[in-house]
Amino acid sequence: MKRPTLLWLALVILVLPGCSGPQVKLAAAQEKQKGISYACWDQGLYSLPDSDLSLAHLKETGANWISLIVTCYQDNLGSTLISANETTPTDEDLIQALGRAHELGLKVMLKPHLDLANDPSHWRGQVGQAFTSETEWSAWFASYQAFIDHYADLAAANGADQFCVGCELEGTTHRAADWRVIVAGIRSRYPGPLIYAGNHSGEEVGMTWWDAVDILGVDAYYPLSMKNNPTLQELKAAWQPLVSSLASLSAKWQKPLILTEIGYRSIDGAARHPWDWQITGKVDLQEQADCYQAALESVYNEPWFAGIYWWSWSPDPLEGGPDDIGYSPHGKPAEEILRAWFKDSGPQARRPIPEPDPKGIRPAKKPDIR
């Protein structure tokens, strides 16, 4: 096990009782996590030379962190057994991507996800709704502990800089005592900072065990407008109450807060339901870029804001581009917005983007199930 990082020590100092005022302020030496989620849902892709190239492209945005995604599965909503399947990146894949990211100077948050393998009408946030007995709950938490401990061991052995203990499991997080056991088990294996990624739907403000982790995490797929092509000012106005809510959450728990996921597709109406990866529509590069700009202008200089992870970047270096309607910012104006903020930490003049020819639009590649 490696020694705690400077980031971890800074966070320990930051959250000591009595050290903060009404708003949590980041330690002076603590660097914002300018991150991008690095995700795939097939074995072997993280180990290909293409992945090394794609990570190099990601680094060029000015990002200093990645969130490395690995997904395991339970069969359906009522299942209590969690396991890897034939699509789960192997440990060797993760070690390759983690090592390559470190070679590029990127820090790595390992972020295991849980999805449902054969239950398309439900999603991970509903796990727990089908359990009717303590026996089922005990079996599920035992399986979750084994699943998450495996990746905590991998994170510790390979120098991951941060670890996410769970993601959007809002149907389970009311069981605070069980989750405290999960976190304690992870701490016995992994020495670095821990975070949980709460869903934007209310889980983030309803959790009672945020004190068990070091950083608050929110997957911030907040709807911003119910119309297509909202203006930048309209998008920023929609962020105002959200910023207040996130500031209050940080102040309540006296911990910094990271947007562990946030993303918008390059599609007309992207601000309506940012979590929805299934809707179809025409390419809209400008709306995606405006959503990026509005989010960054709204949160980046807040005293509680410790970082952001944009969803998402693929190990396929060709994913993205002007005809793509998926989440990736690669090869789109949204990437220019990222470069401006990640490299210069400031807004840049907006440039209108002409609508591309809709021919050649291809569907988004296999996404994470929201």
N, C-alpha and C positions, 0 to 999 in steps of 0.2 A: 504493500500500500504506500502511495506517495504521500509526502508531507503536504499539509494544506497550502493552497496557493495564497498569494497576496490578496487576491480578490476575496477569498474566504475570510482572511483575517480582517479585511476592511469591513466586510459585512457583519462580522461578530461585533466589532467596535460600534458599528452604525446602529445596531438594534439593542444595545445595552439600555436598560431602563434609565430614563432621565437624561439621555443624551440628545434627544430631539425635541423640537418645539412642536407647534401645532401641525406643521407639515414636515414630513421626512425629507431631509436633504442628503444627497449623495456625498460620500466622503470625497475630499478634494482629489485624492489620488485614484479614485475609482473611475475607470473608463467606461463610457456607455457601451453597451453591447449592441453594435450595429450589425444585426444578424439577418441571415436568410435561411429558411428551412430547406434542407437538402434531402430530397425524398424520392424513393422508388418503392415499387411493390413487386419486385421479382428478384430471384436469386441471381448472383453473378454480376449485376450491373455496376455495383460500387467497385468491383475489382477490375473492370475493363480499363484499357488506356483512355477510352472516351471519357470515363469518369474523371480521370486525372486532368484531362483537358478542360472539362466542364468546370471543375473546381478552380482551375486557373482563371477561367473567364469570370467566375463568381468573385474571386479575389479582386479582379479589376474594377468592380463596382465601388470599392472602398470598404466593403464589409470587413469586419474584424472577427466575427463569430459565424459559425453555422450551427443550426440545430439538425443533428443527424437522426433521421427517422428510421425506426425499425418497427414493423407491425406484426404482432401475433394475434391469434384468433380464438374465440369460442364459437361453437357451431351455430347457436341461435340464442334468443333472448333468455331462455330458461336454462341454458347450459351452465355448468359450474366448473368445467375443465378448460383451461387456457393453454394453448400450445402453438408452436411454430408450425407452419405448413410449407408446401412446396413453393409458395411465393415469398416467404419471409427471407430477407437477406440473411446470409449465414454470418456466423461470428467472424469468419475470415474476411467477408465483405466489409463488415463494419470496421474491423481493425485496419484494413487497407485504406478505407476512406478517412478514418480518423488520423492515421499516420500521415497521409498525403496532405490533409488539411493543416496539420501541425508543421509540415515541411514548408508550406506556403505562408506560415505565420498566422494562420487562422486558429482561434480557440474553438472548442467544440463542446456543445451541450448535447449529451446523448438523451434522446427523447423517445422512449418506447411507447407505442400506441397499441390499443386493443380495439379490434373490430369484430364484426359478426360475419362468419364465413358463408353461412347459408340461410340468411334471414334478411332479404332485401327490404322488407317493410319496416324494419326497425334499425336503430343505430346505437352507437356505444353509450350515448347519454341516457338511454332507457334501460341499460343493464341494471338489474335489481328489481325491476317492476314485476317480473314474473315469479320472484321468489316468495314462497308462502310459509317457509319454516326456518327456524334458526339453523337447522341442519344444512339447508341449502346455502344460507349466508356463510356459515363456517367453511363449507367446502369451497365456495367461490373465493373467499378471502385467502384460504390456504393455497389455492392454485395461483391466485394473483401474487401472493408473496413469493412463491417459487419462481414465477415468471419474472417479476421485477428484480428479485435478488440476483438472478442470473446476469442481467444486464448491469446491475450495480457492480458485480464482480468484474465484468468486462471493462466497465468504465474505470474502475480503480486500477486494474492491471495495465491499462493502456493509456493512462494519463488524461482521461477526459476531464475537462475543466469545470464542468457543471453537470448535474443530473436531474432529470425531470421524473418525479415519482409517480405521476399519473396525468391523464389528459382527458378532460371533458366527461368524466364518469359521474355526472351529476345525479344519477339515480342511486349512487352508493355513498356519496360523501356526507350524507346526514348521519352516517354511522361513524361518528368521530372517534370512538374508542378503538374500533377496528383499524381505522386509518392511522391512528397514532402508533399502533403496533407495526403496521407496514413501514412507516417512516423510521421507527426505531430500528427495525431490522436492516433497512438500507444504511442507516448511519453506522451500524456495526461493521459494514463492509466497505463503504465508500466515504472518504474523508472530506470531500469538497462540498461546495454549496448545493443545497437542494431547493427545488422549486416544484410547485404543482401548477398545471395549466387549467384554470377554471374557465368554464364556458361563459360566454357573454350573456346568456339568457337569464341570469339571476343567480346562478351557482356561485359566481365570484363574490357577490355581496352576502350570500346566505351561509357560507361555510363558517364553521365554528372552530376549526383547528388550524387556521393559518399560522398560529404561533409555532406549530411543529416544524415548519419549513423556514428557510432563510430569506426567500424572496417570494413575493406574490406574483403569480402569473395569470394573465387573462388572454384567452383566445378571442380577439376583438372583432368579430364579424358583425358588428352593429349595423343595422339598416340605417342609411343616411338620407334617403329620399325615395318617395314613391313615384317619381317621374323619371323618364329618361333624360339624359343630358342636363342634370342640374349644374348650376354655375359653381365655380370654386367658392364663392362667398356663401352660397346656400349649403354647400358641403361643410364648410367651416362652422357655420351657424349650428348645424346638426351636431357637431362635435362638442359644443360648449357645455351642455348638460352632462355629457359623457365624461368630459375632463373633470368636472366637479365631482362626479360620483367616484371616479378613480382616485382623485386626490383625497376624498373622504375615506375611502377604503385603505389607502396607504397610511393615512394619519391614524385611523382606528387601531391598526395593528403595528404601527411604528416600524414599518418595513418598506424598502423600495419596491417598485412595481415594474414588471416587464410585460410588454405585449408579446406573449409567447407565440402567438400566430396572429397575423392580419394579412388579408389579401383581397384582391379584386380581379375579376376576369376582365379581359380586354373585349368586352361585349356591351352592346347597347343595353342600358339598364343595370349596369354592374353595381350601382349603389343601392339597389332595391333590397336584394337578399344576397349579401356577399358570400354567404356560406354555400349557396346553391350551385353545385358544379354540373347539374344536369340540364338546366334550361338551354334552349337554343336561341340564336339571334345573330345579328350581323356584327361584324368586327367594329369595335369603337375604341380605338387606341387613346383618343383624347380623354374619354371618361375614366378609363383606368388611370391615366396619368394624373388627372385632376383629383381622383380619390387618394392617390399616393401623396400628392402635394398637400391636400387638406389635412390628412392625418398627421403628416410630419410637422406642418406649421402649427397644428393644434397641441401636440404633445411633447415635441422634442425638447423644448426648453423648460418644461415643468420641473420643479424641484424633486418630485417623487419619481420621475421617469428615469429608469435604469437601463432601458434598452427595448429593442423591437426586433421581431423575426418575421420577415415577409414570406408569405406562402405563394409560390414555392419555386425551387430551382431543381432541374432534373440532371441526372448523370448523363443524359443524352445531350451533347453540346449543340445539337441542331434544334432542340425543342425551343419554341417561342417564335419570334419573327412577326412581321407585319400582317400575316394572314391567320395568325393563331388566335383563338378565342379563349384560351385557357388562362390560368393564373400566372404563369411565368412572366416576369418582366423582361426576360432576355430578348434583346434585339428589338425592343419597343421603346417608345418615349418614356414609359415608366422607369426603364433602366437609367435614362438620363436624369430623371428626378432623384433616383437613388444615388447616383454618382455625385450629384450636386450636394446632397445632404450628408452622405457618408464620407465624402472626401473634403468638402468645404464647410459642412454643418450649417448650411444656410440656404434660403430659397433662391431660386433663379427665375429669370423672366420666363413666363409661359409662352410657348409658341404654338399656334394652332396647327393641328395635325390633319391633313387631308384624309378623307375616308378612303380606304383601299378598295380596289376592285374585289367584290365579294367572291369571285370565282377562286377556287383553290382553298377555301376555308376548310380546315380539317378539324374534327372534334378534338376536345382536350383528351390528353392521355389519361390512363387510369388514375383517378384521384383518390385521396383519402376520403372515406365516407364521413360526411358531416353528420 
